[in-house]
Structures are given as C-alpha cells and as structure tokens.
Amino acid sequence: MNNEPAFPCDAIFNKDGTLVYSTGISTRDYFAARAIEIIFPSVLDEIKNSNFSNEYIVKLQLVSAVVCYSLANAMMEARK
C-alpha cells in the first residue's frame, strides 16, 4: 500500500500508480492527525501546569509531531 489519499477526492496518478496530485489528505497525514488527537492533550496539560520556557515548549511540540509521524509510518508499514 502506498500513501494514497485517505478520502475519496480528485487525484491524478502516473501509469505506475504513484500519486501525482491530490486535493485530499494523505493516508500517512491522516494517521498522524489521529495520533496527535490522542497524544497532544497530554502535552498541553504538561505545558499548562508548568513553567517551561518557550524554547522547551517548541521542542516538546516538535517531539510530539515526530512521535505522531513515527506512529503513522508504523501504521503505513503494517498495511503492507
């Protein structure tokens, strides 16, 4: 399985099936978005209840995104 659009939408594919253009969200991005819905509320609670510096908060947000895309990559791999 490749990273095709997660929802039906206008898309253009090459003859080999690779995606050229799509107006929809990719499956990988969809999986990452679903993961962030679970992970980020906990991160926000930590931020609200802390005295973290802005620099640390930005790093925490970046790490959260990296974790979500790692989970999305694992989900994409599991679909093969």
CNS distance restraints for C-alpha pairs under 8 A (distance, minus, plus):
assign (resid   1 and name CA) (resid  76 and name CA) 7.53 0.50 0.50
assign (resid   1 and name CA) (resid  79 and name CA) 6.36 0.50 0.50
assign (resid   1 and name CA) (resid  80 and name CA) 5.42 0.50 0.50
assign (resid   2 and name CA) (resid  18 and name CA) 7.92 0.50 0.50
assign (resid   2 and name CA) (resid  76 and name CA) 7.81 0.50 0.50
assign (resid   3 and name CA) (resid  26 and name CA) 5.98 0.50 0.50
assign (resid   3 and name CA) (resid  27 and name CA) 5.53 0.50 0.50
assign (resid   3 and name CA) (resid  28 and name CA) 6.16 0.50 0.50
assign (resid   3 and name CA) (resid  76 and name CA) 7.69 0.50 0.50
assign (resid   4 and name CA) (resid  19 and name CA) 6.83 0.50 0.50
assign (resid   4 and name CA) (resid  26 and name CA) 5.72 0.50 0.50
assign (resid   4 and name CA) (resid  27 and name CA) 5.93 0.50 0.50
assign (resid   5 and name CA) (resid   9 and name CA) 7.40 0.50 0.50
assign (resid   5 and name CA) (resid  22 and name CA) 7.08 0.50 0.50
assign (resid   5 and name CA) (resid  24 and name CA) 5.69 0.50 0.50
assign (resid   5 and name CA) (resid  25 and name CA) 5.58 0.50 0.50
assign (resid   5 and name CA) (resid  26 and name CA) 4.28 0.50 0.50
assign (resid   5 and name CA) (resid  27 and name CA) 5.50 0.50 0.50
assign (resid   6 and name CA) (resid  24 and name CA) 7.09 0.50 0.50
assign (resid   6 and name CA) (resid  25 and name CA) 5.95 0.50 0.50
assign (resid   6 and name CA) (resid  26 and name CA) 5.29 0.50 0.50
assign (resid   6 and name CA) (resid  27 and name CA) 4.40 0.50 0.50
assign (resid   6 and name CA) (resid  30 and name CA) 6.64 0.50 0.50
assign (resid   7 and name CA) (resid  24 and name CA) 6.61 0.50 0.50
assign (resid   7 and name CA) (resid  25 and name CA) 7.25 0.50 0.50
assign (resid   8 and name CA) (resid  24 and name CA) 7.55 0.50 0.50
assign (resid   9 and name CA) (resid  22 and name CA) 7.13 0.50 0.50
assign (resid   9 and name CA) (resid  23 and name CA) 6.28 0.50 0.50
assign (resid   9 and name CA) (resid  24 and name CA) 5.76 0.50 0.50
assign (resid  10 and name CA) (resid  22 and name CA) 5.89 0.50 0.50
assign (resid  10 and name CA) (resid  23 and name CA) 5.86 0.50 0.50
assign (resid  10 and name CA) (resid  24 and name CA) 7.40 0.50 0.50
assign (resid  11 and name CA) (resid  19 and name CA) 7.37 0.50 0.50
assign (resid  11 and name CA) (resid  20 and name CA) 7.52 0.50 0.50
assign (resid  11 and name CA) (resid  21 and name CA) 5.54 0.50 0.50
assign (resid  11 and name CA) (resid  22 and name CA) 4.26 0.50 0.50
assign (resid  11 and name CA) (resid  23 and name CA) 6.61 0.50 0.50
assign (resid  11 and name CA) (resid  24 and name CA) 7.95 0.50 0.50
assign (resid  12 and name CA) (resid  19 and name CA) 6.26 0.50 0.50
assign (resid  12 and name CA) (resid  20 and name CA) 5.45 0.50 0.50
assign (resid  12 and name CA) (resid  21 and name CA) 5.20 0.50 0.50
assign (resid  12 and name CA) (resid  22 and name CA) 6.48 0.50 0.50
assign (resid  13 and name CA) (resid  17 and name CA) 5.49 0.50 0.50
assign (resid  13 and name CA) (resid  18 and name CA) 5.50 0.50 0.50
assign (resid  13 and name CA) (resid  19 and name CA) 4.53 0.50 0.50
assign (resid  13 and name CA) (resid  20 and name CA) 5.22 0.50 0.50
assign (resid  13 and name CA) (resid  21 and name CA) 7.14 0.50 0.50
assign (resid  14 and name CA) (resid  18 and name CA) 5.35 0.50 0.50
assign (resid  14 and name CA) (resid  19 and name CA) 6.39 0.50 0.50
assign (resid  14 and name CA) (resid  20 and name CA) 6.40 0.50 0.50
assign (resid  25 and name CA) (resid  29 and name CA) 6.36 0.50 0.50
assign (resid  25 and name CA) (resid  30 and name CA) 6.47 0.50 0.50
assign (resid  26 and name CA) (resid  30 and name CA) 6.15 0.50 0.50
assign (resid  27 and name CA) (resid  31 and name CA) 6.20 0.50 0.50
assign (resid  27 and name CA) (resid  76 and name CA) 7.96 0.50 0.50
assign (resid  28 and name CA) (resid  32 and name CA) 6.25 0.50 0.50
assign (resid  28 and name CA) (resid  69 and name CA) 7.63 0.50 0.50
assign (resid  28 and name CA) (resid  72 and name CA) 5.56 0.50 0.50
assign (resid  28 and name CA) (resid  73 and name CA) 6.78 0.50 0.50
assign (resid  28 and name CA) (resid  76 and name CA) 6.67 0.50 0.50
assign (resid  29 and name CA) (resid  33 and name CA) 6.04 0.50 0.50
assign (resid  29 and name CA) (resid  69 and name CA) 7.72 0.50 0.50
assign (resid  29 and name CA) (resid  72 and name CA) 7.40 0.50 0.50
assign (resid  30 and name CA) (resid  34 and name CA) 6.23 0.50 0.50
assign (resid  31 and name CA) (resid  35 and name CA) 6.24 0.50 0.50
assign (resid  31 and name CA) (resid  69 and name CA) 7.87 0.50 0.50
assign (resid  31 and name CA) (resid  71 and name CA) 7.76 0.50 0.50
assign (resid  31 and name CA) (resid  72 and name CA) 5.01 0.50 0.50
assign (resid  31 and name CA) (resid  75 and name CA) 7.41 0.50 0.50
assign (resid  32 and name CA) (resid  36 and name CA) 6.20 0.50 0.50
assign (resid  32 and name CA) (resid  65 and name CA) 7.91 0.50 0.50
assign (resid  32 and name CA) (resid  68 and name CA) 4.94 0.50 0.50
assign (resid  32 and name CA) (resid  69 and name CA) 5.17 0.50 0.50
assign (resid  32 and name CA) (resid  71 and name CA) 6.94 0.50 0.50
assign (resid  32 and name CA) (resid  72 and name CA) 5.05 0.50 0.50
assign (resid  33 and name CA) (resid  37 and name CA) 6.47 0.50 0.50
assign (resid  33 and name CA) (resid  68 and name CA) 7.52 0.50 0.50
assign (resid  34 and name CA) (resid  38 and name CA) 7.03 0.50 0.50
assign (resid  35 and name CA) (resid  39 and name CA) 6.26 0.50 0.50
assign (resid  35 and name CA) (resid  68 and name CA) 5.46 0.50 0.50
assign (resid  35 and name CA) (resid  71 and name CA) 7.30 0.50 0.50
assign (resid  35 and name CA) (resid  72 and name CA) 7.61 0.50 0.50
assign (resid  36 and name CA) (resid  40 and name CA) 5.27 0.50 0.50
assign (resid  36 and name CA) (resid  64 and name CA) 7.46 0.50 0.50
assign (resid  36 and name CA) (resid  65 and name CA) 7.22 0.50 0.50
assign (resid  36 and name CA) (resid  68 and name CA) 5.93 0.50 0.50
assign (resid  37 and name CA) (resid  41 and name CA) 7.03 0.50 0.50
assign (resid  38 and name CA) (resid  42 and name CA) 7.85 0.50 0.50
assign (resid  39 and name CA) (resid  43 and name CA) 6.75 0.50 0.50
assign (resid  39 and name CA) (resid  64 and name CA) 7.20 0.50 0.50
assign (resid  39 and name CA) (resid  68 and name CA) 7.87 0.50 0.50
assign (resid  40 and name CA) (resid  44 and name CA) 6.09 0.50 0.50
assign (resid  40 and name CA) (resid  64 and name CA) 6.94 0.50 0.50
assign (resid  41 and name CA) (resid  45 and name CA) 6.24 0.50 0.50
assign (resid  42 and name CA) (resid  46 and name CA) 6.36 0.50 0.50
assign (resid  43 and name CA) (resid  47 and name CA) 6.28 0.50 0.50
assign (resid  43 and name CA) (resid  60 and name CA) 7.64 0.50 0.50
assign (resid  43 and name CA) (resid  61 and name CA) 7.74 0.50 0.50
assign (resid  43 and name CA) (resid  64 and name CA) 7.81 0.50 0.50
assign (resid  44 and name CA) (resid  48 and name CA) 6.10 0.50 0.50
assign (resid  45 and name CA) (resid  49 and name CA) 6.16 0.50 0.50
assign (resid  46 and name CA) (resid  50 and name CA) 6.21 0.50 0.50
assign (resid  47 and name CA) (resid  51 and name CA) 7.56 0.50 0.50
assign (resid  47 and name CA) (resid  52 and name CA) 6.80 0.50 0.50
assign (resid  47 and name CA) (resid  57 and name CA) 7.01 0.50 0.50
assign (resid  52 and name CA) (resid  56 and name CA) 6.09 0.50 0.50
assign (resid  52 and name CA) (resid  57 and name CA) 6.40 0.50 0.50
assign (resid  53 and name CA) (resid  57 and name CA) 6.31 0.50 0.50
assign (resid  54 and name CA) (resid  58 and name CA) 6.25 0.50 0.50
assign (resid  55 and name CA) (resid  59 and name CA) 6.39 0.50 0.50
assign (resid  56 and name CA) (resid  60 and name CA) 6.09 0.50 0.50
assign (resid  57 and name CA) (resid  61 and name CA) 6.18 0.50 0.50
assign (resid  58 and name CA) (resid  62 and name CA) 6.20 0.50 0.50
assign (resid  59 and name CA) (resid  63 and name CA) 6.10 0.50 0.50
assign (resid  60 and name CA) (resid  64 and name CA) 6.20 0.50 0.50
assign (resid  61 and name CA) (resid  65 and name CA) 6.36 0.50 0.50
assign (resid  62 and name CA) (resid  66 and name CA) 6.23 0.50 0.50
assign (resid  63 and name CA) (resid  67 and name CA) 6.13 0.50 0.50
assign (resid  64 and name CA) (resid  68 and name CA) 6.24 0.50 0.50
assign (resid  65 and name CA) (resid  69 and name CA) 6.24 0.50 0.50
assign (resid  66 and name CA) (resid  70 and name CA) 6.09 0.50 0.50
assign (resid  67 and name CA) (resid  71 and name CA) 6.23 0.50 0.50
assign (resid  68 and name CA) (resid  72 and name CA) 6.15 0.50 0.50
assign (resid  69 and name CA) (resid  73 and name CA) 5.99 0.50 0.50
assign (resid  70 and name CA) (resid  74 and name CA) 6.27 0.50 0.50
assign (resid  71 and name CA) (resid  75 and name CA) 6.22 0.50 0.50
assign (resid  72 and name CA) (resid  76 and name CA) 6.15 0.50 0.50
assign (resid  73 and name CA) (resid  77 and name CA) 6.17 0.50 0.50
assign (resid  74 and name CA) (resid  78 and name CA) 6.13 0.50 0.50
assign (resid  75 and name CA) (resid  79 and name CA) 6.42 0.50 0.50
assign (resid  76 and name CA) (resid  80 and name CA) 7.11 0.50 0.50
